[in-house]
Amino acid sequence: MKTATALLVPSLQPSFAGPVEPAAGQIPLPFPGLSPVLPVPVERGDAAPMRQRAARFMQALVEVLSGERAVRQMAAWMAPDVYDQLTSRLSAHARVPMRARSGRGARIVSVHVAMVHDGAAEIAGRMVHRGRSRALAVRLELQTTHRGDQVWKCTALTWA
């Protein structure tokens, strides 16, 4: 049997003196001289208010998903087809409203906003409920109501 020190493998430190090429099947990190493979999401001047709006919407959504809030409260914020998808999926699971024993219910812990254009935002978030994390993704689009007001509506929703 070998000792623990005999099992150590000498580490190979990469040299960044010249251009670095990723191996096949790898996504390169932003090393000097390389452009990133994936573009960084565009944050326009209105990203801060949109992040606050998205965080409030996502918090209400996680409360619905955990059974702490009635699903009908989301109807005004969602497109009809998305609302129908949400209600049918929740009724299929038939969840009984249960709060966490610690007194803290489901909460949103991170929100990331990517402005697709001035009238659409895609939001990714992470919720924590009873010690478990789940991911949520929504698309909010700026729509005009029958009165001519501009409102943000959820036009796509998915969670895992």
Backbone as a chain_set.jsonl record, in Angstrom:
{"seq": "MKTATALLVPSLQPSFAGPVEPAAGQIPLPFPGLSPVLPVPVERGDAAPMRQRAARFMQALVEVLSGERAVRQMAAWMAPDVYDQLTSRLSAHARVPMRARSGRGARIVSVHVAMVHDGAAEIAGRMVHRGRSRALAVRLELQTTHRGDQVWKCTALTWA", "coords": {"N": [[0.848, -1.16, 0.0], [0.509, 2.239, -0.774], [1.723, 5.281, 0.607], [0.04, 8.329, 1.603], [1.455, 10.538, 0.659], [2.833, 9.482, -1.454], [0.917, 9.216, -3.357], [0.412, 11.672, -4.4], [0.132, 13.793, -7.175], [2.133, 15.649, -9.326], [1.222, 18.997, -9.938], [0.268, 20.57, -12.958], [0.928, 23.658, -14.012], [-0.754, 25.971, -15.991], [0.531, 27.856, -18.732], [0.193, 31.164, -19.668], [1.391, 32.644, -21.601], [1.306, 32.624, -24.407], [-1.241, 32.455, -27.034], [-4.215, 30.806, -25.965], [-5.838, 27.853, -26.61], [-8.969, 26.218, -26.45], [-9.68, 22.811, -25.463], [-11.185, 20.173, -27.41], [-14.702, 20.273, -27.288], [-14.879, 21.859, -25.035], [-15.766, 24.897, -23.374], [-14.267, 27.956, -23.808], [-12.664, 29.971, -21.301], [-12.6, 33.488, -20.511], [-9.752, 34.209, -21.514], [-6.761, 36.157, -21.983], [-6.577, 37.583, -25.195], [-8.517, 36.006, -26.345], [-11.845, 35.982, -27.549], [-15.01, 35.964, -25.868], [-17.083, 33.021, -25.995], [-19.859, 32.945, -25.588], [-22.153, 35.607, -25.719], [-22.321, 38.374, -23.448], [-25.175, 39.132, -21.456], [-27.199, 41.929, -22.363], [-27.454, 44.851, -20.534], [-29.521, 47.4, -20.243], [-30.163, 50.917, -19.609], [-32.462, 50.847, -17.995], [-32.31, 48.608, -16.389], [-32.042, 48.291, -13.605], [-34.575, 49.152, -12.359], [-36.112, 47.178, -13.631], [-35.024, 44.844, -12.6], [-35.845, 45.035, -9.935], [-38.641, 44.94, -10.272], [-38.854, 42.424, -11.439], [-37.894, 40.832, -9.349], [-39.904, 41.167, -7.406], [-42.072, 40.038, -8.779], [-41.125, 37.411, -9.164], [-40.896, 36.574, -6.489], [-43.595, 36.549, -5.695], [-44.441, 34.552, -7.423], [-42.993, 32.257, -6.519], [-44.197, 31.959, -4.07], [-46.739, 31.185, -4.86], [-46.121, 28.754, -6.116], [-45.261, 27.269, -3.94], [-47.535, 27.053, -2.463], [-48.295, 29.02, -0.685], [-49.601, 31.274, -1.495], [-52.523, 32.264, -3.238], [-53.247, 31.038, -6.487], [-54.813, 32.538, -8.21], [-54.151, 35.162, -7.773], [-52.122, 35.739, -9.486], [-53.14, 36.101, -11.984], [-53.54, 38.63, -13.229], [-50.992, 39.349, -13.904], [-50.08, 37.672, -15.827], [-50.006, 36.203, -19.115], [-52.901, 34.805, -20.696], [-52.59, 32.068, -21.615], [-50.269, 31.221, -20.285], [-51.053, 31.483, -17.63], [-53.091, 29.546, -17.58], [-51.511, 27.266, -18.019], [-49.987, 27.284, -15.653], [-52.008, 26.982, -13.636], [-53.104, 24.493, -14.364], [-50.911, 22.789, -14.047], [-50.365, 23.089, -11.326], [-52.77, 22.152, -10.216], [-52.658, 19.539, -11.038], [-50.663, 18.514, -9.451], [-51.786, 18.954, -7.023], [-51.202, 20.387, -4.535], [-51.033, 20.83, -1.041], [-51.359, 23.702, 0.902], [-48.503, 24.475, 2.686], [-46.511, 25.749, 5.142], [-43.081, 26.406, 5.851], [-41.554, 24.895, 8.7], [-39.872, 26.487, 10.151], [-40.91, 28.953, 10.061], [-40.275, 30.492, 7.946], [-41.167, 30.916, 4.678], [-41.242, 29.928, 1.217], [-38.713, 31.476, -0.712], [-37.25, 33.853, -2.922], [-33.942, 33.843, -3.952], [-32.032, 34.659, -5.766], [-31.883, 36.714, -8.645], [-31.663, 37.137, -12.079], [-31.489, 39.283, -14.729], [-31.969, 39.576, -18.169], [-32.101, 41.78, -20.684], [-33.824, 41.443, -23.543], [-34.759, 43.089, -25.56], [-35.969, 46.502, -25.581], [-38.624, 46.05, -24.938], [-38.869, 43.517, -23.853], [-37.906, 41.097, -21.452], [-35.863, 38.565, -20.128], [-35.846, 36.458, -17.408], [-34.042, 34.787, -14.948], [-34.171, 32.841, -12.058], [-33.53, 31.756, -8.653], [-35.033, 29.778, -6.268], [-35.571, 29.044, -2.794], [-36.86, 26.584, -0.788], [-37.907, 24.938, 2.023], [-35.268, 24.121, 2.475], [-34.385, 23.267, -0.01], [-33.26, 23.954, -3.324], [-34.591, 25.453, -6.251], [-34.97, 26.091, -9.741], [-36.139, 28.841, -11.697], [-37.561, 30.257, -14.616], [-38.589, 33.012, -16.489], [-40.31, 34.978, -18.942], [-40.833, 38.3, -19.486], [-42.905, 40.584, -21.072], [-43.519, 43.746, -22.489], [-46.685, 44.952, -22.775], [-49.598, 46.389, -24.334], [-52.524, 47.459, -22.815], [-56.169, 47.237, -23.081], [-56.962, 49.752, -22.437], [-54.909, 51.3, -23.222], [-52.699, 51.465, -21.617], [-49.321, 50.673, -20.709], [-48.113, 47.588, -19.703], [-46.235, 45.083, -17.913], [-46.208, 41.721, -18.745], [-46.188, 38.257, -18.001], [-45.091, 36.039, -20.352], [-43.987, 33.612, -20.76], [-43.104, 30.729, -18.892], [-41.242, 28.619, -16.833], [-40.203, 26.016, -14.631], [-38.081, 24.111, -12.479]], "CA": [[0.0, 0.0, 0.0], [1.291, 3.465, -0.862], [1.374, 6.32, 1.565], [-0.692, 9.454, 1.01], [2.376, 11.418, -0.065], [3.235, 8.822, -2.687], [-0.179, 9.319, -4.315], [0.32, 13.029, -4.925], [0.537, 13.971, -8.564], [2.573, 17.034, -9.491], [0.255, 19.786, -10.7], [0.796, 21.258, -14.126], [0.424, 25.024, -14.06], [-0.811, 26.421, -17.382], [1.267, 29.069, -19.083], [-0.654, 32.037, -20.465], [2.26, 33.538, -22.365], [0.82, 32.686, -25.783], [-2.692, 32.239, -27.151], [-4.705, 29.569, -25.369], [-6.928, 27.249, -27.368], [-9.665, 25.213, -25.642], [-9.737, 21.449, -25.965], [-12.438, 19.868, -28.098], [-15.846, 20.09, -26.417], [-14.831, 22.749, -23.883], [-16.056, 26.31, -23.599], [-13.111, 28.678, -23.279], [-12.819, 31.074, -20.37], [-12.101, 34.709, -21.147], [-8.323, 34.407, -21.384], [-6.274, 37.244, -22.834], [-6.442, 37.253, -26.608], [-9.67, 35.244, -26.831], [-13.153, 36.595, -27.339], [-15.886, 34.975, -25.232], [-17.935, 32.244, -26.894], [-21.241, 33.367, -25.38], [-22.209, 37.043, -25.435], [-22.803, 38.797, -22.141], [-26.489, 39.754, -21.598], [-27.182, 43.385, -22.436], [-28.206, 45.539, -19.497], [-29.756, 48.776, -20.651], [-30.277, 51.859, -18.511], [-33.608, 50.556, -17.13], [-32.152, 47.264, -15.833], [-32.251, 48.302, -12.148], [-36.008, 49.044, -12.046], [-36.622, 45.905, -14.117], [-34.583, 43.823, -11.648], [-36.735, 45.13, -8.772], [-39.957, 44.453, -10.704], [-38.724, 40.982, -11.638], [-37.75, 40.192, -8.037], [-41.234, 41.134, -6.775], [-42.874, 39.059, -9.517], [-40.61, 36.073, -8.882], [-41.254, 36.227, -5.11], [-45.009, 36.163, -5.712], [-44.536, 33.279, -8.133], [-42.546, 31.15, -5.665], [-45.216, 31.764, -3.041], [-47.799, 30.4, -5.496], [-45.617, 27.395, -6.346], [-45.143, 26.555, -2.666], [-48.84, 26.944, -1.84], [-48.491, 30.073, 0.308], [-50.393, 32.342, -2.105], [-53.506, 31.73, -4.187], [-52.8, 31.186, -7.87], [-55.623, 33.55, -8.899], [-53.516, 36.462, -7.621], [-51.156, 35.914, -10.57], [-53.845, 36.21, -13.26], [-53.349, 39.941, -13.855], [-49.593, 39.51, -14.314], [-49.709, 36.628, -16.783], [-50.778, 35.977, -20.331], [-53.89, 33.749, -20.397], [-52.091, 30.706, -21.82], [-49.298, 30.921, -19.227], [-51.844, 31.301, -16.418], [-53.73, 28.23, -17.689], [-50.452, 26.271, -17.823], [-49.65, 27.278, -14.233], [-53.103, 26.405, -12.855], [-53.255, 23.06, -14.643], [-49.787, 22.051, -13.455], [-50.54, 23.084, -9.871], [-53.889, 21.282, -9.847], [-52.231, 18.153, -11.268], [-49.879, 18.106, -8.293], [-52.702, 19.087, -5.882], [-50.422, 20.674, -3.328], [-51.693, 21.386, 0.127], [-50.512, 24.786, 1.396], [-47.716, 24.14, 3.869], [-45.412, 26.674, 5.416], [-41.922, 25.768, 6.47], [-41.677, 24.881, 10.159], [-39.052, 27.54, 10.746], [-41.623, 30.222, 9.94], [-39.889, 31.119, 6.69], [-41.71, 30.213, 3.537], [-40.407, 29.935, 0.02], [-38.185, 32.807, -0.999], [-36.376, 33.978, -4.076], [-32.635, 34.228, -3.431], [-31.255, 35.336, -6.802], [-32.611, 37.099, -9.853], [-30.775, 37.602, -13.145], [-32.31, 39.864, -15.792], [-31.346, 39.828, -19.464], [-33.018, 42.544, -21.527], [-33.751, 41.003, -24.926], [-34.859, 44.415, -26.167], [-36.627, 47.414, -24.647], [-39.951, 45.579, -24.576], [-38.875, 42.123, -23.397], [-36.841, 40.717, -20.524], [-35.853, 37.173, -19.704], [-35.403, 36.457, -16.02], [-33.747, 33.498, -14.325], [-34.116, 32.996, -10.61], [-33.378, 30.569, -7.823], [-35.847, 29.828, -5.057], [-35.251, 28.086, -1.747], [-38.043, 26.206, -0.024], [-37.631, 23.778, 2.879], [-33.885, 23.709, 2.329], [-34.074, 22.809, -1.364], [-33.221, 24.999, -4.343], [-35.229, 25.172, -7.537], [-34.728, 27.137, -10.73], [-37.303, 29.398, -12.387], [-37.249, 31.136, -15.737], [-39.781, 33.668, -17.026], [-40.132, 36.041, -19.934], [-41.775, 39.4, -19.313], [-43.007, 41.438, -22.257], [-44.287, 44.973, -22.325], [-47.876, 44.869, -23.617], [-50.536, 47.487, -24.208], [-53.855, 47.0, -22.407], [-57.278, 47.79, -23.864], [-57.054, 51.177, -22.093], [-53.75, 51.985, -23.762], [-51.6, 51.467, -20.651], [-48.247, 49.703, -20.936], [-47.895, 46.741, -18.525], [-45.383, 43.918, -18.107], [-46.925, 40.461, -18.581], [-45.39, 37.041, -18.133], [-45.531, 35.329, -21.536], [-43.41, 32.261, -20.727], [-42.751, 30.335, -17.532], [-40.826, 27.237, -16.618], [-39.489, 25.812, -13.381], [-37.604, 22.734, -12.283]], "C": [[0.9, 1.232, 0.0], [0.836, 4.449, 0.199], [0.668, 7.455, 0.843], [0.227, 10.372, 0.223], [2.832, 10.794, -1.363], [2.149, 8.934, -3.756], [-0.315, 10.712, -4.924], [0.857, 13.084, -6.341], [0.998, 15.411, -8.718], [1.584, 17.79, -10.375], [0.957, 20.495, -11.843], [0.157, 22.635, -14.186], [0.4, 25.488, -15.512], [-0.022, 27.718, -17.562], [0.381, 29.897, -20.003], [0.177, 33.008, -21.291], [1.749, 33.7, -23.798], [-0.675, 32.5, -25.836], [-3.083, 30.86, -26.634], [-5.887, 29.087, -26.188], [-7.624, 26.206, -26.497], [-9.598, 23.838, -26.284], [-11.089, 21.218, -26.616], [-13.554, 19.631, -27.084], [-15.859, 20.979, -25.191], [-15.185, 24.167, -24.298], [-14.906, 27.107, -23.006], [-13.503, 29.76, -22.284], [-12.253, 32.33, -21.025], [-10.625, 34.956, -20.839], [-7.891, 35.563, -22.274], [-6.109, 36.771, -24.273], [-7.592, 36.461, -27.178], [-10.946, 36.027, -26.598], [-14.066, 35.544, -26.716], [-16.782, 34.286, -26.252], [-19.367, 32.72, -26.807], [-21.266, 34.857, -25.078], [-22.765, 37.314, -24.042], [-24.172, 39.43, -22.327], [-26.387, 41.279, -21.542], [-28.02, 43.948, -21.305], [-28.322, 46.991, -19.901], [-29.944, 49.642, -19.414], [-31.417, 51.555, -17.55], [-33.506, 49.176, -16.485], [-32.414, 47.236, -14.327], [-33.736, 48.284, -11.784], [-36.599, 47.712, -12.513], [-36.217, 44.775, -13.166], [-35.473, 43.84, -10.411], [-38.122, 44.595, -9.105], [-39.925, 42.933, -10.846], [-38.615, 40.252, -10.307], [-39.092, 40.107, -7.319], [-42.121, 40.087, -7.446], [-42.43, 37.638, -9.179], [-40.937, 35.638, -7.451], [-42.714, 35.81, -5.026], [-45.189, 34.802, -6.374], [-44.09, 32.107, -7.258], [-43.523, 30.918, -4.521], [-46.397, 30.979, -3.595], [-47.341, 28.953, -5.656], [-45.517, 26.586, -5.059], [-46.473, 26.445, -1.926], [-49.129, 28.009, -0.808], [-49.376, 31.204, -0.204], [-51.345, 31.689, -3.093], [-53.061, 32.014, -5.618], [-53.585, 32.27, -8.611], [-55.029, 34.954, -8.769], [-52.514, 36.751, -8.729], [-51.823, 36.192, -11.909], [-53.591, 37.54, -13.967], [-51.932, 40.122, -14.39], [-49.184, 38.569, -15.426], [-50.588, 36.652, -18.019], [-51.733, 34.816, -20.055], [-53.372, 32.325, -20.571], [-51.082, 30.292, -20.749], [-50.027, 30.687, -17.906], [-52.537, 29.94, -16.431], [-52.723, 27.108, -17.47], [-50.107, 26.151, -16.339], [-50.742, 26.613, -13.412], [-53.258, 24.911, -13.113], [-52.121, 22.249, -14.029], [-49.904, 21.998, -11.933], [-51.686, 22.167, -9.45], [-53.54, 19.814, -10.088], [-51.424, 17.633, -10.085], [-50.685, 18.198, -7.005], [-51.956, 19.305, -4.574], [-51.29, 21.265, -2.239], [-50.802, 22.52, 0.637], [-49.819, 24.401, 2.692], [-46.602, 25.154, 4.013], [-44.26, 25.893, 6.04], [-42.041, 25.875, 7.989], [-40.89, 25.996, 10.814], [-39.744, 28.896, 10.677], [-41.275, 30.969, 8.662], [-40.431, 30.288, 5.545], [-40.729, 30.207, 2.384], [-39.944, 31.359, -0.237], [-37.288, 32.752, -2.221], [-35.036, 34.489, -3.569], [-31.732, 34.854, -4.487], [-32.122, 35.572, -8.019], [-31.599, 37.636, -10.854], [-31.647, 38.038, -14.319], [-31.462, 40.042, -17.035], [-32.386, 40.536, -20.324], [-32.815, 42.101, -22.974], [-33.81, 42.224, -25.839], [-35.657, 45.271, -25.203], [-37.994, 46.92, -24.173], [-40.014, 44.147, -24.094], [-37.665, 41.857, -22.512], [-36.989, 39.243, -20.191], [-35.18, 37.111, -18.348], [-35.187, 35.02, -15.57], [-33.619, 33.739, -12.832], [-33.937, 31.667, -9.914], [-34.197, 30.764, -6.569], [-35.35, 28.783, -4.075], [-36.519, 27.851, -0.947], [-37.751, 24.908, 0.701], [-36.231, 23.225, 2.655], [-33.486, 23.214, 0.953], [-34.122, 23.971, -2.327], [-33.914, 24.521, -5.607], [-34.981, 26.351, -8.458], [-36.041, 27.55, -11.377], [-36.81, 30.246, -13.543], [-38.552, 31.7, -16.276], [-39.361, 34.663, -18.102], [-41.223, 37.064, -19.695], [-41.738, 40.266, -20.559], [-43.894, 42.624, -21.953], [-45.451, 44.936, -23.308], [-48.785, 46.056, -23.35], [-51.908, 46.925, -23.866], [-54.913, 47.625, -23.3], [-57.482, 49.275, -23.559], [-55.888, 51.982, -22.639], [-52.581, 52.083, -22.801], [-50.573, 50.404, -21.031], [-48.006, 48.927, -19.645], [-46.982, 45.583, -18.906], [-46.194, 42.667, -17.811], [-45.97, 39.302, -18.772], [-45.935, 36.258, -19.319], [-44.918, 33.929, -21.65], [-42.939, 31.976, -19.307], [-42.32, 28.883, -17.522], [-40.088, 27.155, -15.289], [-39.114, 24.345, -13.253], [-37.214, 22.519, -10.846]], "O": [[1.922, 1.267, 0.685], [-0.319, 4.431, 0.626], [0.696, 7.531, -0.386], [-0.19, 10.932, -0.791], [3.188, 11.515, -2.295], [2.434, 8.763, -4.942], [-1.082, 10.903, -5.867], [1.894, 12.502, -6.659], [0.299, 16.32, -8.269], [1.162, 17.296, -11.421], [2.089, 20.958, -11.71], [-1.051, 22.746, -14.394], [1.419, 25.411, -16.199], [0.069, 28.548, -16.658], [-0.125, 29.389, -21.004], [-0.299, 34.089, -21.639], [1.762, 34.807, -24.337], [-1.322, 32.398, -24.794], [-2.37, 29.878, -26.841], [-6.831, 29.84, -26.429], [-6.952, 25.389, -25.868], [-9.473, 23.717, -27.503], [-12.03, 21.981, -26.396], [-13.375, 18.875, -26.129], [-16.77, 20.867, -24.371], [-14.934, 24.58, -25.43], [-14.596, 26.956, -21.824], [-14.553, 30.388, -22.418], [-11.502, 32.235, -21.996], [-10.287, 35.801, -20.01], [-8.594, 35.907, -23.225], [-5.57, 35.694, -24.529], [-7.647, 36.255, -28.39], [-11.105, 36.666, -25.558], [-13.919, 34.356, -27.002], [-17.189, 34.888, -27.246], [-20.03, 32.886, -27.831], [-20.476, 35.329, -24.261], [-23.589, 36.553, -23.533], [-24.348, 40.205, -23.267], [-25.6, 41.839, -20.779], [-29.176, 43.561, -21.136], [-27.334, 47.725, -19.902], [-29.889, 49.141, -18.291], [-31.356, 51.964, -16.39], [-34.525, 48.623, -16.071], [-32.955, 46.254, -13.82], [-34.134, 47.46, -10.959], [-37.493, 47.173, -11.86], [-36.994, 43.844, -12.952], [-35.823, 42.782, -9.888], [-38.714, 43.872, -8.305], [-40.853, 42.242, -10.425], [-39.181, 39.17, -10.147], [-39.393, 39.092, -6.69], [-42.833, 39.341, -6.772], [-43.262, 36.764, -8.935], [-41.225, 34.465, -7.216], [-43.042, 34.828, -4.36], [-46.003, 33.994, -5.928], [-44.745, 31.064, -7.254], [-43.662, 29.789, -4.051], [-46.998, 30.184, -2.872], [-48.097, 28.028, -5.361], [-45.668, 25.364, -5.076], [-46.54, 25.811, -0.872], [-50.135, 27.91, -0.106], [-49.852, 32.015, 0.59], [-51.011, 30.678, -3.712], [-52.561, 33.098, -5.92], [-53.061, 32.864, -9.553], [-55.359, 35.841, -9.557], [-52.096, 37.897, -8.895], [-51.132, 36.493, -12.882], [-53.442, 37.566, -15.188], [-51.704, 40.974, -15.249], [-48.061, 38.651, -15.924], [-51.748, 37.062, -17.977], [-51.41, 33.931, -19.263], [-53.684, 31.457, -19.756], [-51.051, 29.128, -20.35], [-49.659, 29.791, -17.146], [-52.57, 29.254, -15.409], [-53.034, 26.112, -16.816], [-49.953, 25.043, -15.824], [-50.445, 25.764, -12.571], [-53.515, 24.144, -12.185], [-52.345, 21.14, -13.543], [-49.581, 20.981, -11.318], [-51.584, 21.478, -8.435], [-54.074, 18.935, -9.41], [-51.491, 16.449, -9.755], [-50.316, 17.591, -5.999], [-52.065, 18.516, -3.635], [-52.165, 22.093, -2.493], [-49.597, 22.32, 0.793], [-50.47, 24.046, 3.675], [-45.836, 25.377, 3.076], [-44.458, 24.856, 6.673], [-42.579, 26.858, 8.499], [-41.213, 26.408, 11.928], [-39.215, 29.885, 11.184], [-41.912, 31.969, 8.333], [-40.173, 29.087, 5.462], [-39.536, 30.451, 2.56], [-40.68, 32.32, -0.012], [-36.656, 31.736, -2.508], [-34.994, 35.472, -2.828], [-30.756, 35.518, -4.138], [-32.971, 34.756, -8.377], [-30.775, 38.488, -10.519], [-32.444, 37.255, -14.836], [-30.363, 40.593, -16.969], [-33.425, 39.963, -20.653], [-31.764, 42.35, -23.564], [-33.012, 42.366, -26.765], [-35.993, 44.814, -24.111], [-38.467, 47.333, -23.115], [-41.107, 43.604, -23.938], [-36.558, 42.324, -22.78], [-38.096, 38.741, -19.997], [-34.085, 37.64, -18.158], [-36.034, 34.152, -15.782], [-33.026, 34.728, -12.4], [-34.158, 30.602, -10.489], [-34.079, 31.782, -5.887], [-34.78, 27.766, -4.469], [-37.168, 28.792, -0.489], [-37.395, 23.903, 0.084], [-36.028, 22.011, 2.644], [-32.35, 22.779, 0.766], [-34.937, 24.88, -2.167], [-33.835, 23.351, -5.982], [-34.804, 27.479, -8.0], [-36.937, 26.731, -11.581], [-35.758, 30.88, -13.454], [-39.51, 30.96, -16.496], [-38.218, 35.118, -18.153], [-42.407, 36.729, -19.702], [-40.667, 40.635, -21.04], [-44.895, 42.508, -21.246], [-45.246, 44.894, -24.521], [-48.747, 46.654, -22.274], [-52.402, 46.024, -24.543], [-54.603, 48.441, -24.168], [-58.113, 49.982, -24.345], [-55.874, 53.209, -22.533], [-51.572, 52.712, -23.119], [-50.916, 49.369, -21.602], [-47.727, 49.525, -18.606], [-46.951, 45.152, -20.059], [-46.802, 42.559, -16.746], [-45.061, 39.357, -19.6], [-47.097, 35.852, -19.314], [-45.287, 33.155, -22.533], [-42.443, 32.862, -18.611], [-42.961, 28.026, -18.131], [-39.431, 28.109, -14.873], [-39.745, 23.465, -13.838], [-36.787, 21.424, -10.479]]}, "num_chains": 1, "name": "protein.A"}
